[in-house]
Amino acid sequence: MSLRNTLASAAIAAALGATTALLLAAAVLPGRAQSPASAVSIDNFTFNPQKLTVKAGTTVTWTNKDDIPHAIAAVAKQFKSKVLDTDNSFSFTFTTPGSYDYFCSLHPHMTGTIVVEAAAGDAAR
């Protein structure tokens, strides 16, 4: 193989390596995820955290860790889960900024709030 071919092969390998590195970085670096996720645990008749702040586009998942059923319902009726037995989950994606109060429809004294902020880069309207 000539020096010219060797150099050309090395340049191609370097370019492929850099492209692969960029693709891997885009896949694992935060801030570019299409739908970030956040979790709320239901345990001992409480939502934890009771107030959660997320960016628009975030999917929030509630998981019942109690040994009795619970059900999540938004006060303004934007979302409602089925009855969740132990270790069952319910997810909802928040796309619009605002404050979302919710409660357990089986135990209305259990309450929580999801605060949704505009996603980074969204223009104020």
N, C-alpha and C positions, 0 to 999 in steps of 0.2 A: 504494500500500500504506500502510495506516495505521501510526502509531507503535506501536500495540499489536501489530499483526501482525509488524512488523519486530522488536520485542523478543522476541516469541514465537519467531520463526524463529531469532534469534540464540541464544536459550536452548536450543533443540533442537540447533542446530549445536554448541554448546559441550558439551552432554551427550553427543552422538555422538562428539565429539572425545575427551572424557575416557574414554568406554567403549572406544574404539578403542585409546587409549594403554594402558589397563589390560590389554586383551587382548594387545597386542604385548609388554608387559612380562612378562606371565605366560608367554608363549611363549619368551622369550629369557633371562630371568633364571635363574641357577643356583639349585639347591636344590629345584626343583619338578619336575625331570625324572623320568619314571616309571622309566627304566632307564638310568642313567649307564653309560658305557663306559670301559674301560681297555684298554691295549694292552701285549702282551708280544711282543718281537721275538726271533726265533730266528736267531742269526748266529754263525758261527765256533764251532759246537758249544756255544753258551751261550744261556740264557734271559736276556733283559735287559728289565726288572729281574729278578733272580733271586728276590727277595722283593717281593711287591706287596700293599699293604694297601688294601682297598676297603670300601665300605658294602654291606650286604645289599641285593640288588636290582640290583647292578652286573653288567653283561655284560663279561666279559674276552675279548679276542680275541688269539689267538696267530697271528703271521704268520711263515712260514718265509722268511728272507732268505738262507739258505745255498743253495749250488748242489747240495746232496744232500738226499734226503728225510728227514723227521723225523715223529714221531707223538707226541702228548701223551696221557698216561694218568695218572689219579689213583691214588696208592698204595692208597687205600681204595675204589677202583673207582666213584667218584661220576660220573666222566666219562671218555670216551676218544674220541680223534679217529681219523679215517681217516689213512692216510699222506698227508702234506702235501708236495707238490713245491714247487719254488721259487715264491714269491709266493702260494701257497695259504694260506688262513686257516681257523681253527677257533674257534668262540665257545661260551662256556658262561655262563649266568646263575647267579650265586651268591645264593641266597635265604636260606640259613641261616648265622648267625654261626659261626665256627670257623676252624681252620687246615687248609688243604688242601695236602698235599704231592703233587707230581707229578713225572714224569720222561719222558724220551723213550723209548718202548718199543723203538726201534731202536738207541738208544745210551744204555743205562741209567745211565751216569756223568753224564749231563746231568740235573740236578735243579732244582726250583724250588718255591716256596711261595706260595700265595695266602692271606692272612689276611683274613677277612671279619668286619667289626664290625657291630654293630646299626645300622640306619639311624636317622638323627636322628628323634626323636619316638617311637621304639619303646619301649614299656614294658619294663623289666627283668622277666624271668620266672624 
